Amino acid sequence: MYSGSSQSGVYGTVAATFLYLGSYSFGLTPLTNIYPPEVLSNDLRAIVMGCSQSSPKLVVIFVTMAFPLMFKLLWWKTYIINASWNIAFFVFVYSFWVETRGKTLEEIDVLFDGVKHSDTPDLNTVDAGEKAIETMVERVQSEGSILRR
């Protein structure tokens, strides 16, 4: 427990808290608001966003109310319990979350639903079309005509 004799410890704790909260606010907080609407279909978006925004708030209320009592009863073991939850959550994310980096929204749609819900062409089709246009432009510039002889 803090005895009040280390002023530098107090300053270090305050500085570490500010650094942690600042990095968390720029890193993870925006992801919870940006990522779910990007990958969800329209029919699920409102329900899932409501749950994904309200459930963390409920957990924060529970932890805020329970932590002082847990700390009084278990002292340092409270941090072991918190660390265990973090490890369990990391294992859950690593095991069950789908990697969506580098995929288009249409590809993510197929990953989650098995069906593409939009009319937009796939990225491969767009790339093939762009290459065909580049080929035609080169042919026109070199031969003066699109038609083959």
N, C-alpha and C positions, 0 to 999 in steps of 0.2 A: 504494500500500500504506500501511497505517497505521504511522506512525512513533512513536506514543506521546506526541506533544506536545500533542494537542488533547483535553483532558478533557471539554469541552462537546460535542465531536463524539461521544464515547462515550455520554454521557447522552442526546443526541438520538437516537442509533441505538437505544438500549435503549427509549426512550419510543416511538419510531415502531414498533418491533417489537411492543411491547405493544398499541398502538392497532390495528395491522393484525390481530394474532391475535385480539384481542377482537372486532373488528367481523366478522371472518371466522367466528368461532365462533357469533356470534348471527345471522349472515346466511345463509351458504351451507351450513354443516355440517348444520343441521336439515333443509334441503331435500333433501339426499341420502338422508335416512332417512325422510322423510314423503311425498315426492312419488311415488316409484316404486310403493309399495303401493297408493296411491290410484288410479292409472290403469291398473294391470295386472289382467288377469283372474286368477282363482284358479289356473288350471293353469300359468300362466307366473310367478306371483309368487315362488315359492321359488327358481327357477332364476335369474331376473333379479336378485333381491335378493342372492343369493350372488355373482353376477358383479359387481354394482354396488358391493358392499361390499369384495370382495377385490381387484379390479383397481386401485383407487386406492392401496391399501396396497402393492401390488407396484411401482407407479410411484414411490411415495415412497421405497421401498427403493432402487430403481435411481438415482433422482436423488441421494439421500443418498450413495451410493457413488461416483457418477460426477462430481458437482459439484466436489469438491476437485481431482480430476485435470484436469477441463476448465478450471477456474479457473487452475490452475498452467500449463497449456499455452496457453490462449487469453486469459487475463486478462479484460479488459472485454468481449471478444467473446462470452463466455459469457452475459452478460446480453442481448445481441442475440439469441442463439439462444433463450433463454427467452421473450423478448418476441415472437419470431416464432411460437413455439408458441402463445402466448396469442392472437395475432391470428388464426392459422389455426383455433383452436378457436372463437373468436368467430364467424368466417365460417361454420363448420360449424353451430353452434347457430342462427345467424340463418337459414341456408338450409334446414335440415332438421328442426328441432324444430317441433312443432305447438303452437300457442297454445291453452291450455286455460282461460285466465282467464274467469270468468263462465259457464262451462259446468257442467252437472250431471254426475254420474258416468255417468249413462246416455248423455248426449250424447258424453262422452269415449269411452265404450265403442264407440259407433257410429263415431267418428272413427278409432279404431285398428283395430277389427275389422270394421267395416261392418255389424255385427249388434248388436242390443240383447240382452244376456244376462239381463235381469231382468224381472220381472213388474210392477214399479212403474210407475205412470202417468207420462207426461212432465209437465214443469213447466207447459206450456201447458194441458194437460188439468186439472191441479189448479187453476190460476188460473181457468179457465172454470167449474169446479165451485164454487169459492168465490164467484165473481160471481153464479152462479145462486142460491146459498144466500142471499147478501145481498139479492138481488132478492125472493126469497120472504119473507124476514124483513120487509123494508120493506112488502111488500104486506099481510102479516098485520097489521102494526102500523097501517097506514092503513085497510085495509078490514075487518079482523077475520077474514079467511078466506084460505086458500091457493087455493081454487077460483076460477076466472074465471067471471063471470056473463055 
